[in-house]
Amino acid sequence: MEKVFYALIGVVVGILLTWLKDWLTQKAKNRKDSEYLCIQVACLLDRFVSACYDVVCDDGLYHGQPDEKGYSRVQVVTPSFEPEKLEVNWKSIPTNLLYEVLSYPLHIESSNSAIDSTFEYVAGPPDFSEGFEERQFRYAELGVKASELAIKLRKYGGLPEKESEDWDPIQHMKDKVIQIKERREKRYQQQEKMFQTLSG
């Protein structure tokens, strides 16, 4: 009877040790997968942030000059962010973080749609100022948001913070958002005064 009991304990301990080994192996693999994902996506976001900054600096002029017809033209290619093309284990990060990453391209699509509409229906030649303002505003917001998402990924993945540069492009984009909001507010106030004068 004792032998049966010890044999049973041996079997149970063997099963538990096998399960523990498998669990620890899987946990280590999941950790490596999540670190790799965080590195890949954070680097992709860093490149996108840099491209956003270039868009924010694009006023439609080439070396301060319009084209040969006197028109302002987009000088910087519109950036893209396509995380779904990465070969990573998406299940290795928390659901809320996964949702933020994979839904981010929808924000970009929405912004591009607003920019296209502004250029088509609001902005006029030769400088298309409303279109460039909308483009700068939207990509400044997108750049700041992408930077915040990259910070979250670095933190979750236990990665070092991004090295600081001599100057801060993120702060420049934040300042650009504030400037454009203030400019628009002044325009709205002026328009309101004009409408009141005309109707009064």
N, C-alpha and C positions, 0 to 999 in steps of 0.2 A: 504493500500500500504506500509505504514511504517512497519507494522507487518511482511509482507512478506519479506521486505528488511532485517530487523533484524534477521528474521528466517534464511534467506539465509546466512547472515554473520555468524550466529551461527553454521550453518552446515559446512561452509568453515573453520572456526576456529577449529571446532571439528575434521575435517579431517586432518588439518595441525598439530594439537596437537598429534593426533594418529600417523601420519607419523613421526613426530619429536621423539616421544617416541620410536617407532620401530627402527628408524635410530640410536638413541643413544644406545639402547639396543644391536643392531647388532654391532655397533662400539665397544662397551665395550667387547662383545663376541669375535670379531675379534682380539682385542688387547690381550685378555687373551689367545686365541689360538696361536697367534704369539709368545707371551712370553713363553708359554709351549713348542712350537716347538723349539724355540731358546735354551731353557735350555736342552731339550732332545738331540738335534743334537750337541750342543757345548760339552756336556759331553761325547757323543759318539766319537767326534773328539779328545777330550783330551785323552781318552783311546787309540785311534788309534795312536796319537802322541807318547805316552809312549811306545807303542809296536814297533813303528818305531825306536825309540832310541835303544831298545833292539836289533833289527835287525842290526842297524849300528854298534853296539858293538860286533856282532857275527863275529869272524874271522875263525870259523870252528873248533876251538880247545876247548876241555873240560878241564878246569883248566890248560890251556896252553899246553895241550898235544893232539896229534892226536889220532885216534882210534887204536884198537889193531893191525890193518893192516898197520898203519902208514899213513892213509888217514885223511884229514880234512873233517868234516861232518857238515851240518847245525845243529846248536844247538838250535836255536830259531824258534819257529813256525811262519810261515808267517802270519801277521795279516790281518784281513778283515774289511771292513767298509760297512755296509749294511743299509743305512738310510731308504730304501723303506720298511723295516720291522717295522718301527716305526708307531704307531697309532696316527698320528697328522694331523692337517688340513694344508696340503701343500699350499693351496690357501691363507693362512693368511700372507705369506711373499711376498716381491716383486719378480717379474719374474726373474730378473737377479740373485738374491740371490738363488732362488729356482733352477735355472739352474746350478749354481756353485755346490750346494750340491748334486743334483741328477746325475750330470755328473762326479762327482769326482771318483766314482768307476771305470769309464772307464779309468782314468789315472792310477789307480792301476792295472787294467787288462793289460794295455799296458806295464807298468813297469815289471809286472811279466812275460810277454811274452818275453821281452828283456833279463831278467835275465835267464829264462829257455834256451833261444837260446845260451846265452854266456856259460852257464854250459855245454850245449850239444855239441856245435861246436867249442868253443874257449878254454875253460879251460881244463887243463890236470891234471892227478893225479901226485903226491899224494896230493898236497895242493889246487888245483883248484883255484889258487889265482885270476885269471881273473873273475871267477864267483862270488867269495866273494866280490871282489872290485865292480863289477857291482851291486850286491845286496845292498851293503852298500851305494853306490852312489845314486841309485834309491830311496831307502827308506829314505835317508837323505833328498832328494828333496821332497818326498811325505810328510814327517813329517813336514817340514817347511811350505809347502803349506797348510796342514791340520790345522796347528796352526794359520796361517793367516785367514783361513776361519772361524775358531772358534772365532777369535777376531771380525770379521765382524758381526757374529751372536750375540755375546754379545752386541756389540754396537747397533745393530738394536733393540734387545730385551730390551735394557735399563738395562742390567745385569751388576753386578760388574765385574771388571777385575779379571782374574785368579790370585790367590795369588802367589807371587814370591817364588821360592825355593832357597835353599842355593847356588845352582849352576844352570846354565841355559842349559838344554838339547837342546833347540832350537839353541843356539849359537854353541854348540858342533856339531850339525848336519850341520849347515852352514859352520863351519870350516872344517868338513869332506868333504863336496862338493868341497871346495876350494883346499884342500890337494890332492884329487883325480884328479881334473882337472890339477893341476900343475904337478903331477906325470905322467899323461897321456901325457901332452905336452912335458915333458922331454923324454918320451919313443918315441914319434913320431919324435922328433928332432934327437934322436940317430939312429932310423931306417932310417931316411932320409939320414943321414951322411953315414950310412953303404951302402945304395943303391947307393949313389953317388960314394963311394969308389969302389964298385963292378963294376959299369958301367963305371967308369972313367979310 
